[in-house]
């Protein structure tokens, strides 16, 4: 692609065509995970260049796409910004006027950048964390706590087997999703990438609220040929907004020998809470596809509308 040129492919996704996505839900609604957009962009780049890019920047999730058995259509705009940068924007299809389409996510691939991740010598002592039994959170208890808070992960998105927390740091053991016909279609499996972001959950789960991934500043990819088991080191960063609603952290992913695979910087979560509508801010739009029946989920849709300020339309 030359500078400013763009391509506009589309893809279909639903819980019938991709059953594993039914395991990613919030407040009784199946929601397309943000990690899915990252995987789509990486896969398109691999098809274009024959390799997986090393750096993804400025990842933002703007409007949730609620899934049903019927496929939703997601349109992708890939625009070359020059200097090796390609901007990806994802839209949920359905609006008659393109300008009225709410966009679901955006990110930037930096084709010219190379990862700075190095193998070996991980600075955190796994053994030191594991010797603190009071800090151990087993995977089953971890996911039960998240479910009570409204983050409803099914088996395919439950890849954290153990977490050891010490203050503002945590180390976790991760299971890599098994290789099968479905997973072979992915460049960086959404269930694994989502599970990596979950490693920040121990720092906020005691709030008793649902958390939603809003943005990631940067993802560095050193290798996508993962072993069966990985380790993650999560660090909670100082809150930047001071209102207690946004939590930010970093996660590094490596194997038992210290070989680095991924690093996610500036992962931002928002805690959902009831909006009183008194701040005068305009509500965002949440558009439910026409082939999606809203009535059975009226209470859940109202929940999202109140917590995010979405204006609901069918």
BAMAR-377878 format. One line per field, with one value per residue (C-alpha): x, y, z. Coordinates in steps of 0.1 Angstrom, whole numbers, always signed. Layout:
N
c1 X ... .
c2 Y ... .
c3 Z ... .
***
This chain:
314
c1 +0 +12 +8 -29 -42 -67 -83 -118 -123 -149 -154 -183 -183 -208 -211 -224 -196 -170 -184 -154 -164 -194 -169 -163 -192 -200 -232 -249 -240 -215 -191 -165 -131 -108 -81 -100 -93 -56 -55 -73 -48 -18 -32 -38 -3 +11 -9 +5 +42 +46 +57 +41 +48 +67 +49 +12 +4 -25 -50 -84 -118 -146 -179 -187 -200 -226 -226 -255 -259 -264 -231 -222 -204 -172 -157 -120 -103 -66 -50 -13 -1 +34 +67 +58 +27 -7 -38 -66 -102 -130 -167 -198 -217 -254 -258 -271 -247 -210 -205 -231 -214 -200 -165 -156 -118 -87 -50 -18 +7 +43 +59 +92 +97 +114 +107 +132 +123 +153 +156 +166 +174 +139 +143 +115 +122 +93 +106 +105 +68 +58 +72 +45 +15 -8 -5 -15 -47 -57 -73 -107 -111 -98 -125 -152 -144 -144 -178 -193 -180 -197 -167 -180 -152 -160 -134 -117 -110 -99 -62 -48 -40 -23 -14 +10 +5 +29 +19 +17 +33 +20 +33 +10 +11 -7 -20 -17 -49 -45 -37 -66 -83 -99 -68 -47 -67 -53 -20 -22 -52 -77 -83 -46 -42 -73 -60 -28 -47 -66 -34 -41 -75 -61 -53 -89 -111 -117 -136 -165 -172 -170 -139 -137 -106 -105 -70 -35 -7 +17 +21 +55 +55 +88 +74 +40 +52 +43 +51 +22 +28 +38 +44 +32 +46 +20 +28 +1 +10 +1 -34 -33 -69 -71 -108 -104 -123 -93 -65 -34 -7 +20 +24 +54 +50 +79 +86 +102 +137 +131 +126 +103 +73 +51 +50 +19 +24 -2 -32 -61 -92 -124 -145 -182 -204 -238 -238 -260 -261 -253 -220 -236 -216 -233 -241 -223 -242 -245 -261 -276 -277 -312 -308 -302 -333 -329 -359 -344 -314 -333 -319 -283 -286 -298 -268 -244 -263 -261 -225 -210 -236 -245 -277 -293 -308 -321 .
c2 +0 +35 +64 +73 +43 +21 -13 -22 -59 -73 -104 -122 -133 -149 -175 -201 -196 -191 -210 -203 -166 -175 -178 -140 -123 -93 -90 -118 -105 -121 -93 -96 -93 -65 -91 -102 -70 -72 -108 -97 -69 -91 -118 -93 -80 -115 -122 -90 -94 -130 -122 -111 -74 -67 -36 -26 +8 +30 +2 +16 -1 +24 +6 -30 -55 -78 -112 -135 -168 -148 -134 -97 -81 -62 -39 -31 +0 -4 +29 +35 +65 +65 +59 +22 +29 +13 +24 -1 +9 -15 -8 -27 -28 -19 +19 +32 +61 +52 +84 +71 +38 +36 +23 -5 -4 +12 +4 +11 -14 -1 -21 -3 -9 -40 -54 -46 -77 -98 -135 -146 -128 -119 -95 -109 -140 -165 -185 -156 -148 -185 -188 -164 -188 -160 -144 -174 -173 -206 -203 -217 -191 -164 -169 -174 -140 -124 -140 -126 -92 -95 -107 -141 -161 -196 -224 -212 -178 -193 -197 -184 -214 -197 -162 -151 -114 -93 -56 -40 -70 -104 -135 -160 -193 -194 -223 -218 -227 -260 -262 -273 -264 -233 -220 -224 -196 -171 -153 -144 -163 -139 -162 -161 -124 -117 -140 -120 -88 -106 -107 -72 -83 -93 -56 -45 -76 -65 -36 -59 -43 -54 -43 -35 -32 +3 +6 -7 +17 -8 -45 -59 -93 -113 -147 -163 -199 -205 -234 -252 -230 -194 -171 -135 -107 -80 -46 -21 +15 +46 +58 +86 +99 +99 +91 +53 +44 +36 +12 +9 -17 -36 -73 -92 -128 -153 -190 -208 -202 -164 -162 -133 -136 -106 -73 -52 -16 +8 -16 +5 -9 +10 -1 +1 +20 +36 +69 +96 +116 +148 +155 +169 +146 +134 +97 +74 +52 +14 +0 -35 -53 -58 -96 -95 -98 -72 -81 -110 -88 -57 -55 -61 -36 -10 -19 -10 +21 +34 +25 +37 +64 +45 +55 +22 +17 -13 .
c3 +0 -8 +17 +24 +3 +20 +18 +32 +38 +61 +81 +98 +134 +158 +185 +160 +135 +163 +194 +216 +217 +238 +267 +267 +284 +306 +326 +307 +272 +249 +237 +210 +229 +221 +215 +184 +166 +174 +160 +128 +122 +128 +106 +78 +81 +80 +48 +34 +43 +52 +88 +121 +128 +160 +173 +176 +190 +202 +205 +216 +221 +215 +212 +222 +196 +212 +196 +189 +170 +138 +125 +129 +100 +109 +83 +84 +70 +67 +58 +51 +71 +57 +75 +78 +99 +90 +108 +113 +121 +127 +122 +129 +97 +95 +94 +61 +60 +65 +85 +110 +117 +153 +151 +175 +177 +162 +163 +145 +131 +130 +102 +105 +142 +157 +191 +219 +239 +249 +258 +293 +325 +335 +365 +387 +407 +402 +431 +454 +446 +449 +485 +497 +500 +513 +479 +459 +439 +422 +388 +399 +427 +404 +378 +404 +418 +384 +376 +408 +396 +362 +341 +329 +313 +300 +297 +265 +281 +315 +308 +341 +362 +392 +403 +430 +440 +460 +464 +429 +412 +403 +385 +368 +351 +318 +297 +260 +241 +224 +187 +166 +133 +148 +166 +135 +118 +144 +145 +182 +196 +211 +241 +250 +245 +266 +293 +294 +301 +329 +349 +361 +375 +410 +416 +410 +417 +453 +440 +433 +399 +363 +345 +308 +286 +271 +255 +252 +245 +229 +222 +213 +197 +198 +189 +184 +184 +220 +243 +261 +292 +297 +326 +329 +351 +357 +372 +384 +375 +394 +386 +361 +365 +403 +403 +410 +378 +356 +363 +342 +341 +321 +315 +302 +289 +289 +293 +322 +308 +306 +268 +261 +238 +244 +263 +267 +279 +292 +295 +307 +323 +334 +363 +355 +379 +377 +358 +372 +340 +358 +341 +310 +287 +255 +255 +230 +207 +211 +180 +182 +148 +134 +135 +172 +195 +223 +245 +264 +273 +282 +317 +305 +278 +303 +325 +297 +289 +324 +330 +297 +288 +256 +238 +228 +193 +174 .
***
